[in-house]
Amino acid sequence: MDLYGYIKKYGNKSFKELTLTDADKVILSYLAYIKFDGIVSNEDNKKPLLEVGNRFFETHAKRKPDIMAVQSAIDILEEIIKYPRFQELLLYNYKYEYNGDNEQFGALFIDYDDTHTFIAFKGTDDLVSGWKEDAELSYKFPVIAQARAVSYVNRKIPLFSKRKYILAGHSKGGNLAEVAAMYMKKSRYKKVTKIYSLDGPGLKEKEFFSNRYKRIDPKFELVVPETAFVGMLLKQRSSKTIVKSKKKGILAHNALYWLYDETIFKEGKLSSYSITLDKAIDDWLDQYSPKERKDFINDLFSIMDRAGIESLLSIKENMIKSFIKIVQETKKLDPVHKEKLMSLFKFIIDYTKEDFFNKNNEA
């Protein structure tokens, strides 16, 4: 059963009849991708999802963005506002920050019953600024979004609230949920019952082996598809929930394609592709010191900036032109930096060519 099948089958059951399911975790996490500016309050002024959804589709053009995660989130919203289970979800404490450089942060509170609140953290969309911050995870802690996530939960979770809280997110949002739980004040953390990372990247070694991580480990769950990529990055726990997906390779990162045995994730097995890729990434990163990684990442995104590339969508719209610009700018680097960059391009091509050239990518 896919996500739409779940929504249709269980959409008439309240959260009192059927408590939070694995499918719900994906649905609520994806709501954080949607820009609800002017619709959802950035304070404790709660609005039901039916009202929020109707307002969103009234004020936004029918043409959906050609950005995988955002488009999937809007598709999910369009479906769930039809069903009672989701119509009375209460949305509030909406936050979205973007400064055009390397900062991108978003989060949202969702009350799904009388005693529980789901805090969803936004993952990375197609803006280059967001991907730069993702890349910074390999050498820097905390990145700006991680610091924002910690501040957000400490400010927004009321000290004397009797509610229980779940922290979750897809992609980078999963990492933000993890870090927010690690560093939030004890008075807030004791209200947290679970932390979910839906195919989110991991942590640097120092943070992974810290007492802060040990604190959250019993409450933390990492969920990855069979052909995981993002969820294998950096240091991750060995025990994972592996879920089957309609898609393979990079496309499996989109949780809209994940499958269910009724209300729970359909159990899968981590592919040899992901195991090999995980080791290859570690081996590639181990070649470089944190400073070398920083210099390399600055070079890479400086090239994209000079090439006029602001989003992955701009690359998709004109693949050949964008590639030519990137190659031209790469030639301007000194030989050592150019060699490292070409090494990355070769690495990406070697481990993603199956996704791009294999048309039969259905699981």
HELIX and SHEET records of a PDB file:
HELIX    1   1 LEU A    3  TYR A   10  1                                   8    
HELIX    2   2 ASP A   22  LEU A   31  1                                  10    
HELIX    3   3 LEU A   49  THR A   59  1                                  11    
HELIX    4   4 MET A   68  ILE A   80  1                                  13    
HELIX    5   5 PRO A   84  GLN A   87  1                                   4    
HELIX    6   6 VAL A  128  GLU A  136  1                                   9    
HELIX    7   7 ILE A  144  LYS A  156  1                                  13    
HELIX    8   8 LYS A  172  TYR A  183  1                                  12    
HELIX    9   9 LYS A  186  TYR A  189  1                                   4    
HELIX   10  10 GLU A  205  PHE A  208  1                                   4    
HELIX   11  11 ASN A  211  ILE A  216  1                                   6    
HELIX   12  12 ASP A  217  LYS A  219  5                                   3    
HELIX   13  13 VAL A  230  MET A  232  5                                   3    
HELIX   14  14 GLY A  249  HIS A  253  5                                   5    
HELIX   15  15 ALA A  255  TYR A  257  5                                   3    
HELIX   16  16 SER A  272  ASP A  286  1                                  15    
HELIX   17  17 PRO A  290  ARG A  306  1                                  17    
HELIX   18  18 LEU A  312  GLU A  317  1                                   6    
HELIX   19  19 MET A  319  THR A  330  1                                  12    
HELIX   20  20 PRO A  335  PHE A  357  1                                  23    
SHEET    1   A 8 LYS A  47  PRO A  48  0                                        
SHEET    2   A 8 LEU A  90  TYR A  98 -1                                        
SHEET    3   A 8 GLN A 104  ASP A 111 -1                                        
SHEET    4   A 8 HIS A 116  PHE A 121 -1                                        
SHEET    5   A 8 LYS A 164  HIS A 170  1                                        
SHEET    6   A 8 VAL A 192  LEU A 198  1                                        
SHEET    7   A 8 PHE A 220  PRO A 225  1                                        
SHEET    8   A 8 THR A 241  VAL A 243  1                                        
SHEET    1   B 2 TYR A 260  ASP A 261  0                                        
SHEET    2   B 2 ILE A 264  PHE A 265 -1                                        
END                                                                             
